[in-house]
């Protein structure tokens, strides 16, 4: 009777009272015992249809309308109905308060798992990691998405759905290149956005002068000018930012739409660079917190068997020759690395002391907290991936040189091989290695207004065949010719590729 009375709840059916009780007990452990720093939680219970809708709108609670979201909804729904894919147990939003969506079809153990995973794991990562602290304002994102939705709707009423959709299509085609890596973002604010919209409209009104229409045109239809400003002081990596600020033909409302897409892309910038860490951190803490509840006698064996079965499925790393293999599982790698850091702190081996002299035998909570706050996937793997994990995952490095007829194994399980594997695996999580390096290098402001983009080829890789279509979208936003030059990453070499839109 004493054991039963200590249980938070029993059985597989959940109720709002049982969810509140688990949130309270998990929060007690997370905050009071382990010291996790979290935003306040807002838990929403939603149906499968709503979960599919959240998938389609990139997880945000509200979003502007665009056909790509509907397309994503249909694709996810059809795959789910066929049984080809399942639904996430939860979706969590980097906001203050932190919003977590739990699916109503979950059992009680799964609801407790996702509360620990999302409401305290992801939540504390959002609040603590330096990329999220630098690039996002959790207190303003929901207000900004409401502003964006309403603004797009007003533009559709005033200018027509076709015009708005065409512009958003072009912005979405370039949104991966609408991110600033080094400039600190300003906080997202609905009030600030409304003031900026009003200021822009007033500026357009004041500067409008019909006398400009009486100036003689040059042969190409552009007003003649004795000077040209074809070269920028320094390249600009954020294409959408440059277009928003300098595109000659964009109306005020069009510039605001470009800005909305750009700000959404910037909001998701930290998530793309911390998937291994974010999922590994959340998985480590749901495993730790629920096992702690079990040790306290607050949950029973049946509860933990279901939790561990789900946990095992999440962290399973399939072999390259097994069905369903999709590369390295970020949950598996992240969870293994955080667990391994704890092991190195608590029970280091001689190998650990040689490779990690600064953390071996140290405080595991402080070490994990520092790693969570100060690293991203690339640097996290480059700093903390241990030889032991390289052996457990069976990692080795291949060199696939296009000039050679064979593939060479260049790193195996020895001291130099461990360093090579760690360095190369970390490089695979470098965003700059995954996206083409395209920057604005010239703008002929006083001439024919041609915008010049330069692509620097990485290791000789050319742009994909879809580059010309993306270039046409850039031309749609710019309003004049857009030229793309592709050069090798070795100075002085070029393949002479160019295109215009």
N, C-alpha and C positions, 0 to 999 in steps of 0.2 A: 504493500500500500504506500510506503514511504517513497519508493522508487516511482510509482505511477503518479503520485501527487507532485513530484518534482518535474515531470514532463511539461514542456511548454504547451504541447498539443499532441494528439495521437491520431493515427489513421492517415489516409491519403487525401481526404476531402478538406479543402481550405474554407475558411470564413474570413470576413474582414477583421474579426477579433483576433483570430489566430495569426493573421499576417501582421497585425499591429503588435502582437506579443513577440513574434520573431524579430521584427524590426527593432523593438525595444531591447531585447536581449542581445542581439548581434551588435547593435550600436553600443551597448554597455561594454562589450569586450573590445570592439574596434577602437573606441575612443578612450575609454578609461584604462583598459589594460594594455593595449598595444600603441596607444597614442596617435592614431590616424587623425589627420586634420581634414575634415570634410565640410562641404556645403550642407545646409539643411536639405532634407530629402522630401520629395513630393512623389508619391507612388500612385500610378494610375493602372487600373486593371482594364485591359482592352480585349476585344474579340479578335479572332484570326483575320477577319476582313480588315479590321483597323490596323492590325500588325502589317498586313500586306500594303496597306495605304502608307504606313510609316516607312516601309522599305522604299516605296516609290519616291517619296519626298525626302530622301536621304536622312530620315530619322527626325527631322525637325517637326515641331508640333503644328506649325502652320507654314505654308509656302505659297509663292505665287504660282499661277497656272501656266503650264507648258506641256506640250504634247509628249515630251520625253518622259515625264512622270507617269502619264497614262500608259505609255508603252511599257515602262518598267513594271507597272502594276499588273498588266495583262501577262507578261512573261513570267513573273513570280507566281501569279495565281495559277496559270496553266501547269507549271512545273509542280506546284504544291498539290493540285488536284490529281495529277498523274502519279503522284508518289515519288517523283524524281528528285525532289528536295523537300526538306522540312522547313519549319519556321524557327526563327530564333526564339529562345525562351524569354528574351528581354531586349529592349532597346533603351539606351541611356543617353541623355542629352547633357552636354557641357553647358550648364546654366546654373544660375543662383536664384532660387533653390534648384538643386539637381533633380531633373525629371526622369523617372524610370518607368517604362511601360512594361508591365508583366502580363503575359497572355493568360486569359481566364481558363484555358484548357490545361494549364499546368497543374500537377498535383501539389500537395502541401510541401513535400520535401523539395520539389523544384522551385516553388515560390521562395522558400527559405534560401536555397542556393543562389538564386538570382538577386535576392536582396543583399546577401553578403558580397556577391560578385560585382553587381552594378552600384548599389547604393553606398557601399563603403570601399570597394576596390577601385572601380573606375572613378568614382566621385573624388576620392583622395588624390588620385593621379591627376585628374583635371585641375584640382586646386593647387597641387604642388609642383608639377613639372614645369621647367622654365620656359618651354616653348608655348604652353598654354597661357602661362602668366604674361608672357611678352606679347602674344599675338591675339588673344581673345579677351573679351570683356563678358564674363559669364552673367553679370547682372543685367546686361543690355540686349543680349542676342534675341530673346523672345520678343521684346518690343520692336526690335529692328525687323524681324521677319514679318510681324504684323504690318509694319509700315510698308515693307516691300510688297506684300500681297495686295494691300489696298492701293498702292501707287500703280502697280501693274494693271489692276482692274480699272482704275480711272483712265489710264492711257488707252486701254482697249475701248472704252466708251467714247473717248474723244477722237482717237486717231485710227480706230479700226483694229480688229484682231489680226488681220493679215500683216499690217505694218509692224505691230508689236511682236508677233511671232517670228517674222523674218529677222528682226533685230536681235531677239533673244537667241535664235538659232546661231547667228554669227557670234554672239558673245559666248555661248556654250562651247562652240568649236574652239575658242581661244582661251577658255577659262583655266586650263593647266598652265598657260603662260600669262595669267593675270594675277600672279602671286609675287610679292616682294619678299625676298629672303633676308634682307638686312635693314630695311626701313621699318621702324616701329609703327605699328598700326594705331590709329586713333580709336578710342572707344566707339562702339556702335551705339547709336542713340536715335530713337524715333524723333525726339524733339529737335535734335541737331540736324537730322535729315530734312525735316520740314522747314527749318529755318534756311538751310542751304538751298532747298528748292525755291523758296520765295526770293532769296537773294539773287539767284541765277536769273529768274524770270524778270526781276527788276533791272538787273544789269543788261539783259538783252533789250529791254524796252528803252533804256536810256541811250544805248549806243546805236540804236537803229537810225539810219539816215538814208533817205532815198537818193541823196546826191551821189552816193557811191555808184548807183546804176548808170550815171552819165559819163563815168570815166571810160576812155577808149580801151579796148581790149587788144591784147597781143594776138599773134596768129593762132595760138593754141587756145584762145578763149579766156586766158587768165590775165588779169590786169597787169600792165607792164610795170616793171620796177627795175631800177638801176643796180640793185644789190641782190645777193642770194645768200641764203643761210642753209647750205646743204649738209653740213656736218655738225653733229652735236658735240658739246664739250666732253661728254662721256656717254658710253652706250647705256641704254635703258632696258633692263631685263623684263619689266612688267609691261607687256604689250597693251593690256586693257587700260592700265593707268595712263599710259602715254596717249592712247586713242581718246580716252575720256577728257584729258586736259587739252589736247592739241588738234583733234580732228576738225578740219575746217568746216565741214558741211553738216555736223550733227546739231540737231535742235536741242533745246534745254532738256526736254523730257527724254530724248534719246541718250543724252549724257548720263542722266540719272539711272536709266536702265542699265547702261554699261557699268556704272558704279555699283549697282545692286548685285549684279553677277560677280563682279570683282570682289566685293566684300564677302559674299558667300564663299567664294573660292579661298579667300584668305582665312576665313573661319575654320575651314577644314584642313588647312595647311599643316598644323601640328599633328593631326591625327594620322596623316599619311606618312609621317616620319617616326611615329612611336607605336606602330601596331604591335610589334613583338613585345615591347616593354609594357604597353598599356594592358594588353590581354594577359601577359604573363603575370603582371602585378595583381590584376583582379582575380586570376585563377589561383595564385598563391594564397591570397587572403580568403577567398571563399573556402579553400581547403583547410587553411589554418583555423579560421573562426568556427566552422562547423565541427571540426574535430575537437576543438576546445569545448564546445557545447556538449559533445558526446562524453568527453572526460568528466564534465561536471554532472553528468546524469540528466541533462535537460532534454535529450532526444534518445530514442531507443534504437535497437539494432536494425529493425526494419527500415527506419528512417535513414540510417547511415548506409545501409546496403544500396538503397536507391540513389542516394547522393554520390556514393563512390562509383556506382555503375555509370552514371552520367559524367562524372569527372573523368573517368578513364576513357570514355569515348571522346571527350573534348581534347585530351592531351595525347591521343594516339598518333604516332608518327608512322604513316604507311611507307613501306619500302617502294623503291622506284619501279619494281616489277609487280606491285600489288594493285588490284583494281581500286580506283578512286584516288590514286596518287596525284597530288597537285603541288608538288614541291615541299618545302619545309613548312610544317605546321607552326604558325606563330604562337599558338597556345602552348604547344609542346616545347618549343625552344625557350619561350619566355618563362614559363613555369619552371623548367629544368634549370635555367640560369639563376633565377631568384632563390630556388631551393638549394642550388649548389653554393651560392654565396653564403647562405646561412650555415651550410655544412662547413665551409672553409673557415668561418668565424668560430664555430663551436668545436669542431674536431678536425683541425688541419693535419694533412700529411706532410712529409718532407717535400714532396713535389709541390704542394700548395704553398708552403713557406718560401720555396724558391721562386715561384711564379707570382705570388701575391703577398709579398712581405708586409705591405701596408695594412692589409685587412685580416690576415691569418691570425686567429686567436682573438680577434676584436669583438666589439659589440655588434651583433648581427642586426639589431633593429636600427641602430644609427647608420650602419653601412648600407642597408637596404634603402633607408630614407634618403641618404645622399645620392645613391645610384638613381633612384626614382626622380629626384629633383633636378639633377645636373646633367643628365645624359639624354640622348636620343638613340634610336636603334643602331645606327652606324657606330657611334662612339661607345655605346653600351657593349655591343658584341666585341668591338676591338679592344675593350679594356677588360672585360670580365669572362669571356668564354675560356674555359679551362681545358687543359689537355684531357682531363677525365671525361668531360662532356664530349669532346671531339671523338674520343674512343667509343663512348656509349652510343653516339649517333652514327658512328661509322663514316665520318667525314674525311674526304681527301680532295685534292685539287687537281683539275685537269687543265691543260693548255691546249686550246683548239685554235691553232693558227691557220688562217685561210690560205697561207702560202705553202703550208705543209700538207702532205698526203695522209698523215697519221695524227692521232691525238696522243699527247704525252702526259703521263702522270708525273706531276712536278712536286707534289707534297704528300708525304705519308706520315705515319705516326712516329716521328722523332722530334727532337727539339726544334730544328729549323722548320720541319714540316708543320708542326703545331702553329708556329708563328705565321707561316704562309697561308694556312687554311683560315686562321682567324682573320688575317688581313683581307683576304679575298672574300670571305663571307661577309665581313663588315661592309666592304665596298658594294656588295649587291644591294644593300639597304640605303645606299647614298642616292638621294633624290636626283642629284645632278647627273648621275650615271644612267638614270632611267628615262629622263626627258631630254629631248633635243635642246641644245644650247642655242637659242634664237634670241637676238637682241636688236633693238632699234639703234641704228648707227647713223642715220641721216634723214633729214627732212628738208626738202627744197621749198622752204616757206615762201620765198619771193619769186620762185620760178614756176615750174609746172606742178608744184606741191607733191611730187613723188615721195613716198615713204620708202626708205631703204632698210630692209632687215638683213641681218647676217647670221647664217647658221655655221657654227664651228663644228666640223665633223669630229666625233670622238672615235678614235681608233679606226678611222677610215670608213665609218658607217654612214651611208647615205640616208636621206629622208625616205620615208615610205611613200608608196604611190598616192596615198591620200593627201599628201602635202599640198598639191595644187588646189584641191577643193577647200582646204583650210585657208589657203592664200586668197581664194576668192571671197571667203567670209571676211577676211581682214580688209579686202578692198571695199566690201559693202559698208563696213564701219567707217573706214577712212574717207571714202567718197571720191578718191582719186587713185592714181596708179600706185601699186605696191610692188616693189621689186625685192626678190629674195636672192641673196648671194650665198653660195655654199662653199666654204673653204675648209682645207684640212686643218687639224689642230696643230700641225707643224708650221711655224711661221714661214711665210713666203710661198707656201704651196696652196694651189687652188684647183678645183676641177671646173671652174668657170660656170657652174650651174646658176641660172637665174630664171625667174619667172615673173610675170606681171598679172595683176588683176585690175 
